[in-house]
Amino acid sequence: MSSQVQSLQKQLIQLRQEANIQRIPVSEAIEEILKYTNVHAQEDALVVGVNQSDNPFRDQKSCAIL
């Protein structure tokens, strides 16, 4: 019985925390995400690419065997 009460108390605490979260409409969240990505696009390696001299995963130059 005691474990059931503790479980319900934990669940109640979790529900109260979730109820206190500030929520915004999806349309506002999307606008904020778009603004952020547009501002930081030049810093994103997936958008701009990686400088080959800084890329540790670039193809290694082949070695000629004498």
Helices and strands as residue ranges (DSSP letters): H 2-19, H 26-39, G 41-43, H 45-48
